[in-house]
Amino acid sequence: MASLIELVRAHTDLDEDDVAWLQLLQADWQIIADLSFADLVLWLPDRDGHGFWAGGQMRPTTGPTAYTDDVVGTFVPSGKRPHLDIAYAEGRLVREGDPEWRDDVPVRAETIPVRRGQEVIAVVGRHTNLLGVRTPSRLELTYLQTAADLTQMIAGGHFPVPGQRSDHADTPRVGDGFLRVDEQGRVAYASPNALSVYRRLGHSGDLDGLRLSEVTRELVPPRLRPDEETLSAVLGGRANRDAEIGTDSVSLIVRAIPLRPHGRLIGALVLVRDVTDLRRRDRELVTKDATIREIHHRVKNNLQTVAALLRLQARRMSNPDAKAALEEAVRRVGSIAIVHETLSQAGEESVEFDEVADRLGGMVADVSSVGARLRVHREGSFGVLPSETATTVAMVLTELVQNAVEHGYAAGSAGTITMSAARTDGRLTFTVDDDGQGLPDGFDAAGSTTLGLSIVGTLVESELGGRLTLGASPTGGTRAEIDVPV
């Protein structure tokens, strides 16, 4: 299914400002569909004037749909639906006298011109499934009146409202809690769900005739509500924005849309939603993340302590082989500690591995006997890796760089070791190249008994599910190439 922007570019002459206006409208048109008990379809004018393209569609959650199929991307030629042509050409709302029948369902069709500034840039079709129509209650009548006010605002260019938008992904919907306030901010109607929300907040009795801002101010302590200007503007229905309020046990999001059907403020639509459970889960997740980061921090500290003890033991060793073995253990423990240190500072269980790779290269070069004359640098990017993969890759990279340092150069030699990485099609390929003396004649990787290569081979094949290749480097030394799925 094509997106709004794709359809605009392919079939219309609408500019970027027009598209931005339509996107603002679509951000809130679930509210209009629910208040109308009707499907909404956004019709875009064809650049050649031959008809309209369906650029968006929204079904109501408060009533039966009139469209069981998706219509986005379909084309309606001029003259087939005259009410579309009239609404676009004359800039006025058009309502057909007789319902149309669609799949044995009577549907009332209306069209609303979408005005931006002085120009009509699109048309919204509103389609009501009449099988769901019954004698309306006060709630339904208030819904429909509010929908009529919003459609008048769309036709007059007063809705959507540019500027500050909702910062909440969990912004309230019509069914969560609906209130209509007059121009003085007094409640003209509150839905049963809205009353329930305010009763959980601590209010008893009805809300009709009360100033919503004053009621809320009495229920919510100052430390748990926005500043007075914001509170009055939102709950008084003068600002098109939302705010979060609550008590120690209840959290609410309140959203206001001022109603100006003829350019003058006549009141506002106010939506409320109880997000207490959502905020409790948010706090639990924050606590869990903090605990995980603390665990990584402690693991890093413990690993560094182990590395320090091994380093201290190595200094006391007189046997060169034993001392070298302990130094290798220090590097292996240190490589894991670096990953846990990065995880302890991150907010997720994943690692930006480029920084880890750079630190590993520096660590190996610094502690190597010939490291003062070797330079280790990185080319390309490892990208973001899951923590489990990052730990294993860190150990593999450490071993490969250490092998290059120990076996690629004669004592006192200078050189460059290059770590390269690239990700394509769900795989990570990284290489370690040195410009040293290369592999010895007759070298067989499969038959090698060195501990470093044994560790690398086991980790790559068993832990990462990848493959290791050893060969000559373009720089004249040795290349180790690892290819693993990510």
N, C-alpha and C positions, 0 to 999 in steps of 0.2 A: 504494500500500500504506500503510495507516494506521500511525502510530507507536504505541509503547507508551503514551505519555501520552494520545494521542487516544483509544485504545481504553479506557483506564482511565476517562477522564472520561465517555465515552459510555455505558459498559455496567456499570461496577462502583461499589462504595462504598469502594474503597481510598483511603486518604489520602496526603498528600505523603510521609510517612515510609515508608509501604509502597512507594510508587513508587521512592523513593531506594534502598530495600533491593533491590528487583528490578533496578534499574539497576546496582547493585554486582554482583549475581549475573551479569548479562549481560556485564559487563566481563570476566569470567574464564571464561565457560562454554564458550568455544572449547577451553580446556584440558580440561574435563570431557568434551566430545564426542570429542576426540581420544583421551583415555585410555580411553573406553568403546567406541571404534569404532562410535559410534551417533549418530543424530540426536537433538537435544533440541528439544522444543516447550514453551513456557511457556503454561500454561492459566490464565486469569483467571476467577474466579467471577463469574457474572452477578449483578447487584444484586437481581434478583427471585428468585434461587435456582433458575432454570430450566435451568441448564447452565453451560458454560464457553466462553470466547472465547480463541482462539489469539492471544497477545500478542507472541510472539517465536519465532524458529526459528534453529537452528544446525546445520549439517551437519559431519560429521567430515572431516578431511583425511587420516586414517589408514586409512579403509576406505570401502566403497561406501555410498551414501546409501540410506535407506529411503523418502525423499520426493523424487521428481523435481519435484514442483510445490510452489509456496509455499502455506503454509496459514495465514499470518498474516491475522487478520481473520475466519476462519471460526468457526462456532458449532457446538458439540456439545451437544445437549439431554441433560438428566439421564436416566440409564438406558441411553443408547446405548453408552456405554463405562463399565461399572460400576466398573472399577479407578480411574477419575478420581474418581467419587463417594466411593469407600471411602477413598482416600488423603486427600481433602480433609476428609471427615467424621471419620475416625478418626486422622488425623495419623500414618500409618505407610506404609512402603514396600509396594507391592503389585506382584507379578509374576505375570502370567498363565501358566497351565500350558501351554497349547497356543499355538503361534504363529498369528498372523493372516496372511491372504494379501492382498497388495496388489500389483496389476498382475503377477500370477503370481510374486511374490517373497514367500517366507516371512519374516515380521517378528516378532521377539520384542518385546513391549511391556511396559514397566515404568513405574510412576508413583512420583514422589518428592514428598512434601509439602514446601512451602517455608515454614519457620517463622520468624517474627520475634517474639522474646520468647516469649510464651505462646500466640500465635495463629498458625494456619495461614492464610496470605494468598494462596497460589496453589499450583499443582501443576506439576511438570516431568515431561513424558512423555519417556521414553527409548526409542528405537525402533532395534533392531539388525537390519540386513539379514543374514539367516542364510546367504545364498548366499556371503558372504565369510568364513564361519567355517571354520577349519581347525584342525588340532592346534596348540595354542598353544605358542609358544616362551617362554623365560624372560622376555624383554622384554614380550611380550603379557600374560603372567600378572601381571607387576609393574604394567603399565599398568592392568589390570582391577582389581587389588587396591587400587591408589591411587584409582581412580575410585569403587570401593565405599566407601572411607573418606570421600571428599569428599561422596558422596551421603548417607551417614549424618550428616555434619556439616550438610548442608542441612536434613535432616529434623529434626535436633536444635536448629537455630537457631544453630549455631556457624560457619556459612559462608553468605554472604561475611563477611569481617572488616572492620568499619568502621575508619576512620582513614586513615593514610597510604596513598596509592596510588602506582602506578608513575608516575614523571615521564618515562619514556622511551616515545616513539612506536614504537620498535623493540624493545619488550620481547620476550623469547624465547618461543617456542612449544615444544610437546612435541617436535616433530620436530627442533628445532635441537640439543637435547642434554638428556637426562633423567637425573636421579639421584634415588635414594631413600636418605635417611639415617635412622638410628635416633634415639632420644631423646638419645643421647650425641653426635650429630653425625657418627657413623661411616657410611661409605658401605656400604649394603646391596646396592645395584645401580647400575650406571652403563651407560647405553646406548652402543652403538658410536659414535654421534655425539658424546656427551659425552666419551668417552675421546679421540676425535680432537681435540676442542677443547682438552683439557688437555695433550695431546701437543704441540699447537702452542704452548701456553704454556711447554713445557719439561719436562713430566713424562714419565717413561718407566715402563712397567710398568702393572699394574692399579691400580685405586683401591679395590677391595673391602677393607673392614675398616679403612681409613685415615680419620682425621679430616679432613674436607674443608677446614676452616678452617686446619689446620696445614699441609697440603699446599700450599694457596694462599699462605699466608704465606711459605713457603720460596721460592716461584716469583716472587712479585710484590714489587718493591721498595716500601718504605714510602711514597715520594712518589707512587706510582701506585695506591694502594689507599685505601679509606676508613679512618676511625679504627678502632682495635682493637675497640671495643664493637660498632660496626656490622658489621665483618667477621665477628666471632664470632657475632653474632645472626643474620645472613643465612645464612652458610655452615653454621652449626650448626643451622639450621632452626627457630629460635625466634621469628623476626620475619617477618611477612607484608609483605615489601617487596623492593626490588631494590637493586643496587649495581653500579657500573662499576669494573672492575679491569683490570689488564693490565701489560704490559712495554713497553719502548720500541718493540717491533715488533708486538705483539699487543694487541688491546683486546677485553674480554669484558663482557657484561651478565649478571649472575647474579640470578635471581628465586627466592625461597623462599616456599612456602606451608606453614605448620605443619599437621600432621594431628592432629586431635582428634576422632575419630569418636564417642567417648562422653564428651567433655568433658576427657579427660586426654591430654596430649601423648604420642604414640607414635613420632614421627619427623616427617619433612617431605618434601615434594616440592620438588626443586631443579631449575630449568631454567637452562641456560647457552646463550649465543649468541655466536659470534665476529662482532664488528662492526668488525673491522679495516678492511675495505674501505670501510664506511660512514663511519668516522671519517676515513679518508684523503680521501674525497670531501668531507666536511664542511670539512676544513682547506683543501682546494683552493678550495671556494666562498668561505670566509672570505677567503682570499688574493685571489681574484678580485674580491670586493666591495671590499676595501681598495684594490686597484689602481684600480678604476673610480672610487672616491671621490677617490683621489689625482689621477687624470686630471681630474676635474671641478674639483678645487681649483686645479690648475695652469692649466686653461683660464680659470677665473675670474680668477686673478692676471694672466694675459696680457691678458685683455680689459680689466681695470682699468688695466693699464699703457698699453694703446692709448688708452683713454679719457683718461688723464692727459696723454698726449702731444698728443692732439687738443685738449684743454682749454688746454694751454700754447700751442699754435699759435694757437688762437682769440684768446687775450689779446694776441698780437702783431699781429693783423690790424687794419688801419685801415678796410678796406672793410666796411661793415655787412652786406651780403649774404653775403660770404664768412664773416664771423664767425658769422652766424646759421646758416649751413649746417654749420659745424664744431660748433656747440653742439647742433644736431639730431643729428649723428653721435654725439656724446658720449652723448646720451640713449639712442640706439638700441643702442649697444654696452653701455651700463650696464644696460639692461633684460635683455639676454642674460646678462650677468655675474651678475645677481641670481639667475636660474634655476640657473646652474651652482654658485653658492655654496650654494643650498638643497640641490642634489643631492649636493654634497660632504659635507654633514652628515647626509644620509639614508642608511638602510640598503638602500634599494631604488631602482630606476630609475623612480620616480614622485615627484610633488611635491604636497604640500598647498598648493594654489595661493592660498588666501586670504591667507596671509602675504606671498606674492610680490606679489599685487595691492595690498595695503596699502603695501608698500615702493615699488612703482612709482608709485603715486599721490603719495606723499610726495616722491619724487625729482623728478617732473615739476614739482610745485608749487614746490619749493625752488629749482630752477634757472631758473624762468621769471621774466621781467622783472616781471610783475604778480603773482607767486606769493605775495608776502607778504600779499596781501589776498584770496587764494582758498583755499577749504577743499575738499579732496578726501576723500570718505569712501566706504565700501563698505556695501552692503546685500545680504543673502543670502549664499550660499556657492557657490564654484566647485567645491569638493570636491577629490578627488585626480585629477591628470592625469598621463598618461605623459610622460616627459621631452621627447620630440619635440613633442608637442602643447603642452606647457607653454611651451616656448621660443617657438613661433609665437604663441600666445595672448598671451604677455608683450609681444611686439613690437607686435601689433595693439592691445592695451590702451594701450601707451605712446603710439602714434600718435594714437589717439582722444582720450585725455586731453590730449595736447599740442595737438591741433587745437582742442579746446574752450578751452584756455587762450589760444591765440594769436588765434583768430578769434571767440570767443564774447563777449569783453569788451573794452571800451575801456580804454585805458591808465589805470591808477589805480583801476579799478572793483573792487568787492568782489562775491563770489558764492560759490556752492556747486556743485561738480561731484560727481555721484553715480554710482558704479559699482554696478550691480545684477546679480546672477547667480542662476540657478536651473537645476536639472537634473531633467528628466522624460523617461521612456521612452527612455533612451539618447541624449539630446541635451542639449547645454549651450546655454542662451540667456543672453547678457549684454548689458547696455546701458550706455551712457555718456550721462547727462543733464546739461545745464547750464541755468542760469537766466539766461543772457545775452541777447544781442540777436537770436538766432535766425538762420535761414538768409536770405541775401539774396533779394530778389525774382527770380523766374525761375531760381533755382539748379537745375542739372541735374547729379546725381551722376554719371551715365554720361558726361557730357561734361566733367567736371572734369579739369583738368590739374595740380592741385596734387600735389606729390610724396607728401605724407603719405597722401592718400586713394588714390593709385595703389598705394602700398605695401600699404595695408590691403586694398584690393580684390583684389590679386594673392595675398596671403597667405591671405585668407579662402576664396577660390574654389579656388585651385590647391593650397595646402598643407593646408587644413582641410576642404575639400569642403563648405563652408557657404555662407551668403548674408549680404550686408550690406544693411541698409535705413537710409536717412537720412530724417528728418522732424522735425516739430515735437515738442517735449517738453511734457508736462503742466505743467512748471514755467514754461513760456513761452519757453524757449530752444530748443536743438537736441537731438535724440535720435539716437544711432547705435546700432542694434541688430544683434547678430551671433547667428546660429543655426547651430550646428555639431554633427555627430555625435561622440559620445565613446564 
